[in-house]
Structure formats: C-alpha cells, structure tokens
Amino acid sequence: MSVAAPARDRLRDLGRGAAGWSTASRYAAVLLLLLGIAAFFSASEGGKFLSGANLQNLLSSVSILWIVSMGMTLVVITGGIDLSVGSLLALSGLMLSKLFSGVGIVAPLAVILAVLIGGLIGASVNGTLIGRLGLSFFVVTLGTASLYQGVTSIWSHTETAYINSSFVDGIGFGSALGIDTPIWIMIGVFLIMFVTLRWTYFGRDVYAVGGNVDAARLSGIDVTRTLVAVYAIVGACAALGGVVQAGRLGAASPIVGSDIPLGSAAAVLLGGTSFSGGVGGVTGTAVGVLFIGTLQNGLAIRGVSSFWQEVVVGLILILAVGIDRIQQRRGT
C-alpha cells in the first residue's frame, strides 16, 4: 500500500462526511418552503393541485431539468459549472433524429448511442479543456454552449426534425405501473447518482477535488480523470434530457434547452451545493428541482403567464446565489 493511500482515504471520507451534514442543513429551509408553497396551492386551488393527474404532470414537466441537474450537481461539487448543457441537450435531440430517421438505426439503439455520444462530447471537449488543459470552466462552457448551438442550427437548418417512433414517443408519454416513463427515468438517474456519490471511491474523489484540488492531487487522487469523468456524466445527462425532450415533443427542435443551464444551476444551489465546491448532494438538488417545479406548476394553475414564471426562476437563482455566499461567509 502506498503512503498516499491512507491520506487519500481520509480526505475522501472527511469530504463525504462534512458534505453530508452541511448539505442537509443548507437545503432544510428550501424543503420547508417547498412544503409551504405546496400547502398554499393545495388550499387555494382546491383539488386541482393535489390531483393525481396534476402531480404526475408536475413531475413529468420537471423530468428534463431533474435529469440535467443531477449531472450538474457533480460538476458544481468539483467547483465548476457547465453552461453548455442546454445547447448539448438540443444537439443530442437532433442527433437522435439523424440516427433514427437519417441513418436508419433502430430507435432503442439510437437512444443509447445519442446518450453515449453526449457523454463522449462532454468528456472530449469540456473535460479535456478544463480537466487536462486547466482552462477556466466558465469560459470553456460558455464557448461550447455557443459552439453546440451553432452546430445544431447549421445541421438542422433551424428546422424542427420530427421523429416518427413509438419507442421515442413512449419515453415522453408512456407509463408503467401507472407512473409516467419520465418519472421512472428521473428515479433511475437519481439512484445512480446517489449511489455514485455516497458509496463509491469516485464519488469521494469528486468531493475531495471540490474541497481542495491541491490537497486531492497530493493525496494521490487523479484530479484530471475525475474532472473529465464529471463532464462526461453531465454531458450524458444532457443528452438523456434531449432524448426525453424529443419524446415529449415528438420531434427534435434546435431552439429547446435555453432555460436549462440557469434552471439547473438554481436547483443545484437551492439544494445546498455550493459554487465553492466540496459540498452538496443530489438529494438536495432533487428538493431544489421540486421547489422550482412546484412553484411554476402552481403559478400555471393560477393562470400566471409563462414569462412571469421565467422572472420568478431568475429571482430564485439570484436568491440562491445570495444564500450560498452568506453561508460561505458563515462557514469561514
């Protein structure tokens, strides 16, 4: 056993333990607010809000944000962010359309390939530039967001590509055991991310890199590999979100996903994951997504314009950043 191994394991365990306690305390207030607004809409809207159909609609409507936010959580824990997820989501939906309609690959295989290619793009572009070359994650992902969007527009000729596939339609609107397929996908992604962060060495490496990248490197953790992996994961999540979006639309649109980067960042921050890195978890992110989704759903039931809902999400993001900064100062 190497000398660095015990130090590496202690660093991983310390990061995971501190992150678990801190995150729970950070998103407790958001959980209480979630329960509060749910109670308010339940009381003010009668049976509309609490109906089984509306609750399923609420969860299905946030499924894309949920999936992307799970991957975004890992990136933010390492102290970064990926602003290109919305553009990659649109590109992946178009890629699915081309694989199925253009190349003629069967729909299930086309879906798998679209997700894998999304992960490969995340690893080879953002992961390489940030993890291997050490470039700024903000500059890189801002640039790749524009790059992916440009490629999507050129490839699609800014036209919607319809996907005539019962399998893809089933991803968006199918159901099993009375529960919509997007909800099952949400549950699956959450469990995979939860287990990864909680009980794997890779998950502990993610916390260690976000907590102190120099200490992580000195303790023997492969920082480059960890960063490349998290950008591959968020790329795959964005691609999976693009597949679900294509299923819900029945088509691949080049203009979808523009609200995903800010929405996922707001959800992650509301869930207690700090932009400074080393603290967070997908359980808190789930609470953050449900908070945003519940608020939007309740406002929609009350007839509030979607434009005002965007204003609310923007205010939530600003509030989340402010709370994160205050908690950082208290921690210091």
Residue pairs with C-beta under 8 A, 6 or more apart in sequence:
2 220
4 218
4 219
4 220
5 220
7 219
7 220
8 208
8 219
8 220
8 221
11 208
11 211
11 215
11 216
11 219
11 221
12 201
12 204
12 205
12 207
12 208
12 221
13 204
15 204
15 207
15 208
15 210
15 211
15 278
16 197
16 198
16 203
16 204
16 207
18 211
18 278
18 279
19 77
19 207
19 278
19 279
19 280
19 281
20 281
22 272
22 279
22 331
23 271
23 272
23 273
23 279
23 280
23 281
23 283
23 284
24 272
24 284
25 272
26 271
26 272
26 274
26 279
26 284
26 327
27 270
27 271
27 272
27 283
27 284
27 287
27 288
30 270
30 271
30 272
30 284
30 287
30 288
30 291
31 287
33 291
34 287
34 290
34 291
34 294
37 291
37 294
37 295
37 298
38 49
38 294
38 298
40 298
41 49
41 294
41 297
41 298
41 301
41 302
42 49
42 50
44 302
45 298
45 301
45 302
48 54
48 301
49 297
49 298
49 301
54 297
54 301
56 179
56 180
56 183
57 297
58 293
58 294
58 297
59 180
59 182
59 183
59 186
59 293
60 180
60 182
60 183
60 248
61 293
61 296
61 297
62 289
62 290
62 292
62 293
63 182
63 183
63 185
63 186
63 244
64 89
64 182
64 241
64 244
64 245
64 248
64 260
65 241
65 260
65 263
65 264
65 267
65 289
65 292
65 293
66 186
66 189
66 190
66 286
66 289
67 185
67 186
67 189
67 237
67 240
67 241
67 244
68 85
68 89
68 234
68 237
68 238
68 241
68 260
68 264
69 263
69 264
69 267
69 268
69 285
69 288
69 289
70 189
70 190
70 193
70 237
70 282
70 285
71 82
71 85
71 193
71 230
71 233
71 234
71 235
71 236
71 237
71 238
72 81
72 82
72 85
72 234
72 237
72 264
72 265
72 267
72 268
72 285
73 193
73 268
73 271
73 273
73 280
73 281
73 282
73 285
74 193
74 196
74 197
74 206
74 230
74 233
74 234
75 81
75 82
75 137
75 230
75 231
75 234
76 210
76 265
76 268
76 269
76 273
76 274
76 275
76 277
76 280
77 197
77 206
77 207
77 210
77 230
77 273
77 277
77 278
77 279
77 280
78 206
78 209
78 210
78 226
78 227
78 230
78 277
79 209
79 210
79 213
79 275
79 276
79 277
79 278
80 130
80 137
80 141
80 227
80 230
80 277
81 137
81 138
81 141
81 265
81 275
82 122
82 126
82 137
82 141
82 231
82 234
82 238
82 261
83 138
83 141
83 142
83 145
83 261
84 126
84 141
84 142
84 144
84 145
84 147
84 148
84 238
84 261
85 234
85 235
85 237
85 238
85 241
85 257
85 260
85 261
85 264
86 145
86 238
86 256
86 257
86 258
86 259
86 260
86 261
87 144
87 145
87 146
87 147
87 148
87 149
87 152
87 257
88 118
88 121
88 122
88 144
88 148
88 235
88 238
88 239
88 242
88 257
89 238
89 239
89 241
89 242
89 245
89 256
89 257
89 260
90 148
90 149
90 152
90 242
90 252
90 253
90 254
90 255
90 256
90 257
91 121
91 148
91 149
91 151
91 152
91 155
91 242
92 114
92 115
92 117
92 118
92 238
92 239
92 240
92 241
92 242
92 243
93 114
93 242
93 243
93 245
93 246
93 252
93 253
93 256
94 152
94 155
94 156
94 161
94 252
94 254
95 114
95 117
95 118
95 239
95 242
96 110
96 111
96 114
96 163
96 168
96 242
96 243
96 246
96 252
97 161
97 162
97 163
97 246
97 251
97 252
98 155
98 161
99 105
99 110
99 113
99 114
100 106
100 107
100 110
100 163
100 165
100 168
101 161
101 163
101 164
103 110
105 113
107 165
107 166
107 167
107 168
108 167
111 167
111 168
111 171
111 243
114 239
114 242
114 243
115 236
115 239
115 240
115 243
116 236
116 239
117 239
118 235
118 236
118 238
118 239
118 240
118 242
119 232
119 233
119 235
119 236
119 239
120 232
120 235
121 235
122 231
122 232
122 233
122 234
122 235
122 236
122 238
123 228
123 229
123 231
123 232
123 235
125 144
126 137
126 140
126 141
126 144
126 231
126 235
127 227
127 228
127 229
127 230
127 231
127 232
128 228
129 135
129 140
130 136
130 137
130 140
130 141
130 227
130 231
131 223
131 224
131 225
131 226
131 227
131 228
131 231
132 224
132 228
145 261
149 254
152 254
153 254
156 252
156 254
158 254
159 254
160 251
160 252
160 253
160 254
161 251
161 252
162 250
162 251
163 246
163 250
163 251
163 252
168 243
168 246
168 247
168 250
169 247
169 250
170 181
170 247
171 181
171 182
171 185
171 243
171 244
171 246
171 247
172 181
172 182
172 244
172 245
172 246
172 247
172 248
172 249
172 250
173 180
173 181
173 247
173 248
174 180
174 181
175 181
176 184
181 247
182 244
182 247
182 248
185 240
185 244
189 237
189 240
190 282
190 286
193 282
194 281
194 282
194 283
196 202
196 203
197 203
197 206
197 207
197 281
197 282
202 226
202 229
205 216
205 221
205 222
205 226
206 226
206 230
207 278
207 279
208 215
208 216
208 219
208 221
208 278
209 216
209 221
209 223
209 226
209 227
209 277
210 276
210 277
210 278
210 279
211 277
211 278
211 279
212 278
213 223
216 223
217 223
238 260
241 257
241 260
242 252
242 256
242 257
245 253
245 256
245 257
246 252
249 256
259 310
259 313
262 313
262 314
262 317
263 292
263 313
265 317
266 288
266 292
266 313
266 316
266 317
266 320
267 285
267 288
267 289
267 291
267 292
268 280
268 285
268 288
269 275
269 288
269 317
269 320
269 321
269 323
269 324
270 284
270 287
270 288
270 291
270 292
270 316
270 320
271 280
271 281
271 282
271 283
271 284
271 285
271 286
271 287
271 288
271 289
272 279
272 280
272 281
272 284
273 279
273 280
273 281
273 284
273 285
274 280
274 324
274 327
274 328
275 321
275 324
276 324
276 328
288 320
291 316
292 313
292 316
295 312
295 316
296 309
296 312
296 313
299 308
299 309
299 312
300 306
300 309
